[in-house]
């Protein structure tokens, strides 16, 4: 059975039919940007919810996110996406970068910025950074300045590992673990020794070194499902779009078309926004440049262990950890006790004196297969070393969440494996944080890819140049 569309190619007044396959951030951004551009949108998602790798669930009356997702002020398209969803008031953004660093039995350290212009805004913090020796601090300042001179788009840069480059410059193991990995791990989802130098340069230059305020951090105060999936569903349906959850898409191909639940549906354009390791099962061979090599992008897992304590054990909203099995810890009490009133407005229920914290472990290759009980015990003991108050607190609940395929693995040489937006099928476009955005697998990269795919799909439907390269703030885009 086939459902066809009546096409008027190049007619700027027609409302084109655009199908989006995949309801993660890339697909949601693509669907909303397409609808904002005047398209009639149908979104297909195989899961029973939207949000992709950013989702939440309830357990014992509390909300838990599958993972901790932090953004920076330089994430302009993601922040514009939040504005478009009408949820920008549901996130917290720092006025100035400040990352607490906790060590067992030691004073709290910080990586923070001053009011000085870049790159001097970080100098005072680095020169006072207690976990490193004075010599290592001075060397780190020189290395930061050298990073600022590297080009993330240079193919040779992508062939080298970040850790290899750091060691070439004389950075010690202590400095790599105590400073550079604190940024590399949560952004590239790999340790410096495994990460592409190109991706690290992108993170450090765009996020930390080129502009003083770029690295100011932000995070959600509500469950991720409310921030992304639920809000996006309201926007899409308000624009007249259709959302098909638990849709079994079997193929995407010529037409362009989507075959879902045994029915072929033609559209004027299709945006495929699925993980890279599922692409080959949906497309004809050689639809995407280098399609046979996409498996080489690999995957990198993330594990989170969530604890509900009967009292407060930490007094910062989040912290990095050193000399500990823990990488990062987040206070998620407010989001865990989130609630809505009858009008659907967030109320932020009382936390009953308890504190909900999440231990977040990036590049968790060695522990992704561990039993939940093992991880809970390991990190409960580690938290007691970092926060002595937790040793006296009662654990009211504990739960482990795993994302086996959280991101692609941004190792050296992966830039050439990441395809662009266009494909060999007319009217079929790609979106996803794994496409060639120039960014690591972040929320910003996902939203950018979705916006770009929507722009190209709209241009294609209207007979204009479908390859126009535009990365622009969504608020500045002219909406048809």
C-alpha positions in Angstrom: 0.0 0.0 0.0 1.4 3.4 -0.9 0.4 6.9 0.0 1.6 9.5 -2.5 1.8 13.3 -2.3 0.8 15.7 -5.0 3.9 17.7 -5.8 4.4 21.1 -7.2 8.2 21.3 -7.4 9.6 24.8 -7.0 6.2 26.3 -6.0 7.1 28.7 -3.2 3.5 29.0 -2.1 2.9 25.3 -1.6 3.2 23.7 1.8 5.7 20.9 1.2 5.3 17.5 3.0 8.4 16.7 4.9 8.8 13.4 6.8 11.3 13.2 9.7 12.5 9.8 10.9 13.8 9.9 14.4 12.6 11.8 17.5 15.9 12.7 19.2 17.2 16.3 19.4 18.3 16.3 15.8 14.9 15.0 14.6 13.0 17.4 16.9 15.0 20.4 15.7 14.5 19.3 12.1 10.8 18.9 12.5 10.3 22.2 14.2 12.5 24.2 11.8 10.7 22.5 8.9 7.3 23.4 10.3 8.5 27.0 11.0 9.5 27.1 7.3 5.9 26.3 6.3 6.1 22.6 5.8 3.6 20.0 6.8 5.6 17.6 9.0 5.2 14.0 10.0 7.6 12.7 12.6 8.3 9.0 13.0 9.8 7.6 16.2 10.2 4.0 17.1 10.2 4.5 20.9 7.1 5.4 22.9 8.6 8.8 23.7 10.5 11.7 22.1 13.9 13.0 23.1 16.2 10.3 21.9 19.2 10.1 24.3 17.6 12.7 26.6 14.8 11.1 28.4 13.4 10.7 31.9 11.4 8.2 33.9 9.5 8.0 37.2 10.4 5.7 40.1 8.9 5.7 43.6 7.4 9.2 42.9 10.6 10.8 41.7 11.9 11.7 38.3 15.3 10.5 37.1 17.1 11.4 33.8 18.9 8.7 31.9 22.0 10.9 31.9 23.3 14.4 32.8 23.3 16.8 29.9 25.1 20.1 30.4 25.5 22.9 27.8 27.6 26.0 27.4 26.8 29.6 26.5 28.5 28.9 23.1 25.8 26.4 22.3 23.8 29.1 20.5 21.6 26.9 18.4 20.7 24.6 21.3 19.8 27.6 23.4 17.7 29.1 20.6 16.0 25.7 20.4 15.1 26.0 24.1 13.7 29.5 23.4 11.6 28.1 20.5 10.2 25.4 22.8 9.4 28.1 25.4 11.4 26.3 28.1 14.4 28.6 28.5 13.1 29.6 31.9 13.4 25.9 33.0 17.2 25.9 32.8 19.9 27.4 35.0 22.8 29.3 33.3 25.9 30.5 35.2 26.8 34.2 35.0 30.4 33.1 35.0 32.0 29.7 34.5 32.8 27.9 37.8 33.5 24.2 38.0 34.1 22.9 41.5 36.6 20.1 41.7 36.3 17.8 44.7 39.1 15.5 46.1 38.9 13.1 49.1 40.1 14.9 52.2 41.3 18.0 50.3 40.0 21.6 49.9 37.6 22.2 47.1 39.4 23.5 44.0 37.8 25.4 41.1 38.2 26.1 37.4 36.6 29.4 36.8 36.9 32.6 34.8 37.4 36.2 35.7 36.0 39.3 34.0 39.2 39.7 31.9 39.0 39.2 28.1 39.9 35.9 26.5 42.3 34.1 26.9 43.3 36.0 30.1 39.9 35.1 31.7 41.2 31.7 32.7 44.8 32.6 33.7 44.2 33.3 37.3 42.2 30.1 37.8 44.8 27.9 36.2 47.7 29.5 38.1 45.9 28.9 41.4 44.6 25.4 40.5 45.6 23.3 43.6 45.5 19.8 42.2 48.5 20.6 40.0 52.1 21.6 40.9 53.2 25.2 40.1 55.3 23.9 37.2 52.3 22.0 35.8 50.1 25.0 36.1 52.5 27.2 34.1 52.8 24.6 31.4 49.0 24.2 31.2 48.7 28.0 30.6 51.2 27.7 27.7 49.4 24.6 26.3 46.1 26.5 26.4 47.6 29.3 24.4 49.0 26.7 21.9 45.5 25.1 21.6 44.1 28.5 20.6 46.4 28.5 17.6 45.3 25.1 16.2 42.7 24.7 13.5 40.0 22.1 14.3 39.1 21.9 10.5 42.7 20.9 9.5 42.5 17.2 8.5 45.9 16.6 10.0 44.7 17.7 13.4 42.0 15.0 13.3 44.5 12.3 12.7 46.3 12.9 16.0 45.0 12.1 19.5 44.5 14.9 22.0 46.5 13.0 24.6 49.4 12.4 22.2 49.6 16.1 21.4 49.5 17.0 25.1 52.3 14.6 25.9 54.3 16.0 23.0 54.1 19.3 24.7 55.3 17.8 28.0 52.0 17.6 29.8 52.2 15.1 32.7 49.8 12.3 33.4 48.6 14.2 36.5 47.8 17.3 34.4 46.0 15.3 31.7 43.8 13.5 34.4 43.4 16.5 36.6 42.7 19.2 34.1 42.3 18.3 30.4 40.2 15.2 30.9 37.8 17.2 33.1 36.7 18.9 29.9 37.4 16.3 27.3 35.5 13.4 29.0 32.1 15.0 29.3 32.2 16.8 25.9 33.9 14.2 23.6 32.9 11.2 25.7 36.4 9.9 25.5 39.6 10.4 27.5 42.2 12.7 26.0 44.4 9.7 25.0 41.6 8.3 22.9 40.0 11.5 21.6 40.6 13.3 18.2 42.7 16.4 18.6 40.4 18.1 16.2 37.4 17.6 18.4 39.3 18.6 21.5 40.4 21.8 19.7 36.8 22.5 18.8 35.7 22.1 22.4 38.5 24.1 24.0 38.6 26.9 21.4 34.9 27.4 21.0 34.0 26.7 24.6 36.9 28.1 26.6 39.5 30.1 24.7 38.1 32.2 21.9 35.5 34.2 23.9 35.4 34.8 27.7 31.8 33.9 28.3 31.5 30.9 26.0 32.0 28.2 28.6 29.5 29.5 31.2 27.5 26.3 31.9 23.8 25.6 31.9 21.7 22.6 33.0 18.0 21.7 33.3 16.0 22.2 36.4 13.2 19.9 35.2 13.3 16.4 33.8 14.8 16.1 30.4 11.6 14.6 28.9 9.7 17.7 30.0 12.4 20.1 28.7 12.8 18.4 25.3 10.3 15.8 24.2 7.1 17.0 25.8 7.7 20.6 24.9 8.7 19.8 21.3 5.6 17.6 20.9 3.4 20.6 21.8 5.2 22.9 19.3 5.0 20.4 16.4 1.3 19.6 16.9 0.5 23.2 17.4 2.0 23.8 13.9 -0.3 21.1 12.5 2.4 18.4 12.4 1.8 14.7 13.1 3.8 12.6 15.5 3.8 8.8 15.1 5.3 7.1 18.2 6.2 3.4 18.2 6.4 3.6 14.5 8.4 0.8 12.9 10.2 2.4 10.0 11.5 -0.4 7.8 13.1 1.5 5.0 13.8 5.0 3.7 14.4 5.4 0.0 13.7 6.8 -3.4 10.7 9.0 -3.9 11.8 10.1 -1.3 9.7 7.8 0.8 9.4 6.2 4.2 8.1 2.7 4.7 6.6 2.4 8.2 4.5 -0.5 9.5 4.4 -2.0 6.1 3.1 1.1 4.3 5.1 3.3 1.9 4.5 7.0 2.4 5.9 9.4 -0.2 7.0 12.9 0.8 8.5 15.9 -1.0 11.5 15.6 1.4 12.7 13.2 4.1 15.1 13.9 6.9 16.7 10.8 8.4 17.7 11.5 12.0 18.7 8.2 13.4 21.9 6.8 15.1 24.7 6.1 12.7 24.8 2.4 13.5 21.2 1.9 12.4 21.5 3.9 9.1 22.6 1.0 6.9 19.6 -1.2 7.8 17.2 1.6 6.5 18.9 2.7 3.3 19.8 1.2 -0.1 23.6 0.6 -0.4 25.8 3.6 -1.2 23.0 6.1 -0.4 25.4 7.9 1.9 29.1 8.7 1.1 31.2 6.2 3.0 28.1 4.3 4.1 30.0 1.0 4.4 32.5 2.6 6.8 30.0 4.2 9.2 30.4 1.3 11.6 34.0 2.6 12.1 32.6 5.6 13.9 32.1 3.3 16.9 30.2 4.0 20.0 31.0 5.3 23.4 28.8 4.5 26.5 27.7 6.5 29.5 26.6 5.2 32.9 24.8 7.1 35.6 24.2 6.0 39.2 21.4 7.9 41.0 21.2 8.0 44.7 18.4 9.4 46.9 19.8 10.3 50.4 17.7 11.2 53.4 19.6 14.4 53.9 21.9 16.9 52.1 25.3 15.5 51.4 26.8 18.1 49.0 26.3 21.9 48.8 27.3 22.6 45.2 25.0 22.0 42.2 27.6 19.8 40.6 31.3 18.9 40.9 34.0 17.2 39.1 36.0 14.6 41.1 39.7 13.7 41.2 41.5 10.8 42.9 38.2 9.0 42.8 36.3 6.5 40.7 33.8 9.2 40.3 34.0 11.6 37.3 31.1 14.1 38.0 28.4 14.4 40.6 25.2 16.4 40.0 22.5 17.5 42.5 19.3 16.6 40.8 16.9 17.2 43.7 14.8 19.9 42.1 14.3 18.0 38.9 13.6 14.7 40.7 10.7 16.3 42.6 9.3 18.2 39.6 5.6 18.3 39.2 3.0 20.1 37.1 -0.2 21.9 38.2 -3.5 21.4 36.5 -2.5 23.9 33.7 0.6 22.0 33.0 2.9 24.6 34.6 6.0 23.4 36.5 5.5 23.7 40.3 8.8 22.2 41.7 7.5 20.1 44.6 9.2 20.1 47.9 12.1 17.6 48.3 11.1 16.5 51.8 14.6 17.2 53.1 16.2 14.6 50.9 18.9 15.1 48.3 19.0 13.3 44.9 22.5 13.1 43.3 23.7 11.5 40.1 27.1 10.1 39.5 27.9 10.5 35.8 30.5 8.4 34.1 31.5 9.1 30.5 33.4 6.7 28.2 32.2 3.9 30.6 33.7 1.0 28.6 35.0 -0.8 31.6 31.8 -0.7 33.7 28.9 -0.7 31.2 28.4 -4.4 31.8 28.8 -4.4 35.6 25.8 -5.5 37.7 23.8 -2.6 39.1 24.4 -3.7 42.7 28.2 -3.6 42.1 28.0 0.0 40.7 25.8 1.2 43.5 28.1 -0.2 46.1 31.2 1.2 44.4 29.9 4.7 44.0 28.3 4.9 47.4 31.7 4.2 48.9 33.3 6.7 46.6 30.8 9.4 47.5 31.5 8.8 51.2 35.2 9.7 50.5 34.2 12.8 48.6 31.4 13.9 50.8 31.8 12.6 54.4 28.1 13.5 55.2 27.0 10.8 52.8 28.6 8.1 55.1 26.1 9.1 57.8 23.1 9.4 55.4 20.6 6.7 54.6 20.2 5.7 50.9 16.4 5.8 50.3 16.7 4.6 46.7 19.4 3.9 44.1 19.1 3.2 40.4 21.5 2.7 37.5 20.9 4.0 34.0 23.0 3.0 31.0 23.3 4.4 27.5 25.3 1.7 25.7 25.3 3.7 22.4 25.3 7.2 24.0 27.5 8.8 21.3 29.8 8.0 18.4 33.4 7.6 19.5 35.3 10.7 18.4 38.7 9.0 18.0 41.4 10.2 15.7 40.5 9.9 12.0 36.7 10.0 12.5 36.1 13.4 10.8 36.4 11.8 7.4 33.9 9.1 8.3 31.2 11.7 9.2 28.9 12.4 6.2 27.4 15.7 5.3 23.7 16.4 5.1 23.0 15.4 1.5 22.6 11.9 0.1 22.5 10.1 -3.3 18.7 10.2 -3.2 17.1 13.4 -4.2 15.1 14.9 -1.4 16.7 12.7 1.3 18.8 14.5 4.0 20.7 13.4 7.1 20.6 14.8 10.6 22.4 13.7 13.8 25.2 14.7 16.1 27.3 12.1 14.3 27.1 13.9 10.9 29.8 16.4 9.9 28.9 19.3 12.1 32.4 20.0 13.3 31.2 19.4 16.9 31.5 16.4 19.1 28.4 14.4 19.9 26.7 17.1 21.9 23.2 18.5 22.1 24.5 21.5 20.2 25.7 19.4 17.4 22.4 17.5 17.2 20.3 20.7 17.0 22.7 22.2 14.4 22.4 19.2 12.2 18.6 19.2 12.4 18.4 22.9 11.6 20.7 22.5 8.6 18.8 19.4 7.3 15.5 21.4 7.6 16.9 24.3 5.7 18.2 22.1 2.9 14.9 20.1 2.7 12.9 23.3 2.5 15.2 24.7 -0.2 14.9 21.5 -2.1 11.1 21.5 -2.0 11.0 25.0 -3.3 13.5 24.4 -6.0 16.2 26.6 -4.6 19.8 25.8 -3.8 19.6 22.8 -1.4 23.3 23.0 -0.6 23.3 26.5 0.9 25.6 26.3 4.0 23.9 28.2 6.8 24.7 27.9 10.5 22.7 30.7 12.0 20.8 31.5 15.1 17.2 30.2 14.8 15.9 33.5 16.1 17.4 35.3 13.1 16.0 32.9 10.5 13.3 34.3 8.3 10.3 32.1 8.7 8.2 31.6 5.6 
